[in-house]
Amino acid sequence: MNSKIETADFIIIGGGIAGASAGYELCKKGKVIVLEKEGQAGYHSTGRSSAIFQKSYNKADPLLNILVRGSEKFLCHPPEGFTSHPLLKFRPLIYIASSDNQSSLDELKQKLSQIDVPSEFINGEEATRLLPILAPEYQGRVLVEQGAADMDVSALHEGYLRAIKSTPGEVITNAEVTAIKRVSDRWQVTTTKGVFLTNVVINAAGAWVDQIAEIAKLSPIHIRPLRRTVIMVGVERGTSPEEWPLVMNVTEGYYFKPDSGKILMTPGDEKLMLPSDAQPEEIDIAYGAHFLEKATLLTVDKIDHSWAGLRNQVADGHPVVGFDPKAQGFFWLAGQGGFGIKTAPAMGRIAASLIIEDGLPQDLIDLGLTEDQISVRRVK
Ligand SMILES: Cc1cc2nc3c(=O)[nH]c(=O)nc-3n(C[C@H](O)[C@H](O)[C@H](O)COP(=O)(O)OP(=O)(O)OC[C@H]3O[C@@H](n4cnc5c(N)ncnc54)[C@H](O)[C@@H]3O)c2cc1C
């Protein structure tokens, strides 16, 4: 272990998309050090997502829509030099429901219009033109949401980390935070790679945020790590699924989309877990295969690959961003659930603005965001 004590203006615990996006904004204002316990910064939730950009989320939740809108410009037009890859590749999103659940499509359409997300119904013939393998049960009519896309998560994450490293800032991997205490008006953060001093420590440790609070002797925000499974299924030789849409079942929670010549599918599971290196379970893999066979004409003989990750959220499903009310200089950036990638540009800007400017970014205020909606106080 390095015996020298290193100082920084901002110490960020966790190198996932939350920590990386905040670090990207903060490194414009001072020295940032990101501390990541794993050998790879995207090892946990960030590296396990479905990489979907969608303007509505969680049944068209208005707050999450604000955060997506506040991120869209960055994702569509990243700053010069940020990445050499497009971050978004547009893909139609269709919502399906069985014949006895058609009213749920009407309800969703109404909610989408309340948050100004355009959508339209198309008939079965048009739906099967978009997705030739759609099962007859879902061919009544489907709802199409405009503006959805695949995201290049690794280009976004790498872009953030690269920008931090191009400043005096650092991203230190294999640096597990083991102790945090106040020492003469500053925070001393001890890791397996050395000791660090800062005025502002940012807790962006994903599923582990409450453990980080515990070692800093602070009360938890009651984060709930919910496991979600993803399976990859091959399609028949000669079939090219790349142009197929992203498909979401409105009532059953599963979704699937083309990915690298295969189908990426999740059964929409959410099993409450302890913070951990989540692994898929046979039962959820089987549900994934079952739903894919139910919604399409495909027969799933073999699962090519599967994984699981944690969607970390608090009780109301909204993020938790702000200084701890009882500990000066201890900042929370947590609870990004299943929307942390598509909202990362806004979340990074919010974190930096609350830390440096003492308020929210004006464009997000104009969209209707208030500090109360994301405050730490509401979950303590
Ligand atoms: C299956 C699945 C599908 C998803 N699909 C989408 C999607 O389509 N679109 C979307 O926008 N979002 C999606 N998400 C959500 C998104 O992946 C998360 O919201 C996001 O990755 C959370 O980022 P994070 O940085 O908070 O957490 P993480 O990526 O988990 O990062 C936290 C980091 O903190 C580190 N850490 C923990 N303890 C310590 C310690 N003591 N010391 C140092 N470091 C520590 C961990 O090692 C970890 O790397 C999905 C999530 C899952 C699981």
The ligand as an SDF file (V2000), in Angstrom:
LIG
                    3D

 53 58  0  0  0  0  0  0  0  0999 V2000
  -29.8640   -5.8720  -16.4410 C   0  0  0  0  0  0  0  0  0  0  0  0
  -29.8370   -4.3660  -16.3910 C   0  0  0  0  0  0  0  0  0  0  0  0
  -30.3060   -3.6460  -17.4830 C   0  0  0  0  0  0  0  0  0  0  0  0
  -30.2350   -2.2600  -17.4790 C   0  0  0  0  0  0  0  0  0  0  0  0
  -30.6090   -1.5850  -18.6000 N   0  0  0  0  0  0  0  0  0  0  0  0
  -30.4970   -0.2420  -18.6490 C   0  0  0  0  0  0  0  0  0  0  0  0
  -30.8160    0.4440  -19.8340 C   0  0  0  0  0  0  0  0  0  0  0  0
  -31.1980   -0.1460  -20.8300 O   0  0  0  0  0  0  0  0  0  0  0  0
  -30.6880    1.8060  -19.8380 N   0  0  0  0  0  0  0  0  0  0  0  0
  -30.2440    2.4960  -18.7310 C   0  0  0  0  0  0  0  0  0  0  0  0
  -30.1580    3.7350  -18.7880 O   0  0  0  0  0  0  0  0  0  0  0  0
  -29.9210    1.8510  -17.5920 N   0  0  0  0  0  0  0  0  0  0  0  0
  -30.0230    0.5010  -17.5240 C   0  0  0  0  0  0  0  0  0  0  0  0
  -29.7050   -0.1690  -16.3880 N   0  0  0  0  0  0  0  0  0  0  0  0
  -29.3290    0.6020  -15.1990 C   0  0  0  0  0  0  0  0  0  0  0  0
  -27.8810    1.0350  -15.2000 C   0  0  0  0  0  0  0  0  0  0  0  0
  -27.0520   -0.0360  -15.5830 O   0  0  0  0  0  0  0  0  0  0  0  0
  -27.5240    1.5280  -13.7760 C   0  0  0  0  0  0  0  0  0  0  0  0
  -28.4620    2.4950  -13.3630 O   0  0  0  0  0  0  0  0  0  0  0  0
  -26.1510    2.1470  -13.7180 C   0  0  0  0  0  0  0  0  0  0  0  0
  -25.1910    1.3080  -14.2910 O   0  0  0  0  0  0  0  0  0  0  0  0
  -25.7780    2.4450  -12.2690 C   0  0  0  0  0  0  0  0  0  0  0  0
  -24.4750    2.9680  -12.2670 O   0  0  0  0  0  0  0  0  0  0  0  0
  -23.6780    3.1500  -10.9140 P   0  0  0  0  0  0  0  0  0  0  0  0
  -22.4220    3.8440  -11.2600 O   0  0  0  0  0  0  0  0  0  0  0  0
  -24.5920    3.7610   -9.9000 O   0  0  0  0  0  0  0  0  0  0  0  0
  -23.4080    1.6730  -10.3760 O   0  0  0  0  0  0  0  0  0  0  0  0
  -22.2230    0.6400  -10.7250 P   0  0  0  0  0  0  0  0  0  0  0  0
  -21.9830    0.5560  -12.1690 O   0  0  0  0  0  0  0  0  0  0  0  0
  -22.5480   -0.6170  -10.0150 O   0  0  0  0  0  0  0  0  0  0  0  0
  -20.9550    1.3380  -10.0880 O   0  0  0  0  0  0  0  0  0  0  0  0
  -20.7280    1.3870   -8.6900 C   0  0  0  0  0  0  0  0  0  0  0  0
  -19.2720    1.0680   -8.4820 C   0  0  0  0  0  0  0  0  0  0  0  0
  -18.9230    1.2860   -7.1130 O   0  0  0  0  0  0  0  0  0  0  0  0
  -17.8720    0.3880   -6.8410 C   0  0  0  0  0  0  0  0  0  0  0  0
  -17.7080    0.2280   -5.3820 N   0  0  0  0  0  0  0  0  0  0  0  0
  -18.5560   -0.3350   -4.5120 C   0  0  0  0  0  0  0  0  0  0  0  0
  -18.0300   -0.3520   -3.2620 N   0  0  0  0  0  0  0  0  0  0  0  0
  -16.8150    0.2390   -3.3590 C   0  0  0  0  0  0  0  0  0  0  0  0
  -15.7760    0.4900   -2.4210 C   0  0  0  0  0  0  0  0  0  0  0  0
  -15.8820    0.1530   -1.1260 N   0  0  0  0  0  0  0  0  0  0  0  0
  -14.6590    1.1000   -2.8560 N   0  0  0  0  0  0  0  0  0  0  0  0
  -14.5100    1.4820   -4.1740 C   0  0  0  0  0  0  0  0  0  0  0  0
  -15.4580    1.2230   -5.0950 N   0  0  0  0  0  0  0  0  0  0  0  0
  -16.6010    0.6130   -4.6990 C   0  0  0  0  0  0  0  0  0  0  0  0
  -18.3290   -0.8930   -7.5030 C   0  0  0  0  0  0  0  0  0  0  0  0
  -17.2660   -1.8060   -7.7240 O   0  0  0  0  0  0  0  0  0  0  0  0
  -18.9540   -0.3780   -8.7990 C   0  0  0  0  0  0  0  0  0  0  0  0
  -18.0620   -0.4500   -9.9050 O   0  0  0  0  0  0  0  0  0  0  0  0
  -29.7480   -1.5610  -16.3380 C   0  0  0  0  0  0  0  0  0  0  0  0
  -29.3050   -2.2870  -15.2210 C   0  0  0  0  0  0  0  0  0  0  0  0
  -29.3350   -3.6680  -15.2510 C   0  0  0  0  0  0  0  0  0  0  0  0
  -28.8150   -4.4280  -14.0610 C   0  0  0  0  0  0  0  0  0  0  0  0
  1  2  1  0
  2  3  1  0
  2 52  2  0
  3  4  2  0
  4  5  1  0
  4 50  1  0
  5  6  2  0
  6  7  1  0
  6 13  1  0
  7  8  2  0
  7  9  1  0
  9 10  1  0
 10 11  2  0
 10 12  1  0
 12 13  2  0
 13 14  1  0
 14 15  1  0
 14 50  1  0
 15 16  1  0
 16 17  1  0
 16 18  1  0
 18 19  1  0
 18 20  1  0
 20 21  1  0
 20 22  1  0
 22 23  1  0
 23 24  1  0
 24 25  2  0
 24 26  1  0
 24 27  1  0
 27 28  1  0
 28 29  2  0
 28 30  1  0
 28 31  1  0
 31 32  1  0
 32 33  1  0
 33 34  1  0
 33 48  1  0
 34 35  1  0
 35 36  1  0
 35 46  1  0
 36 37  1  0
 36 45  1  0
 37 38  2  0
 38 39  1  0
 39 40  1  0
 39 45  2  0
 40 41  1  0
 40 42  2  0
 42 43  1  0
 43 44  2  0
 44 45  1  0
 46 47  1  0
 46 48  1  0
 48 49  1  0
 50 51  2  0
 51 52  1  0
 52 53  1  0
M  END
$$$$
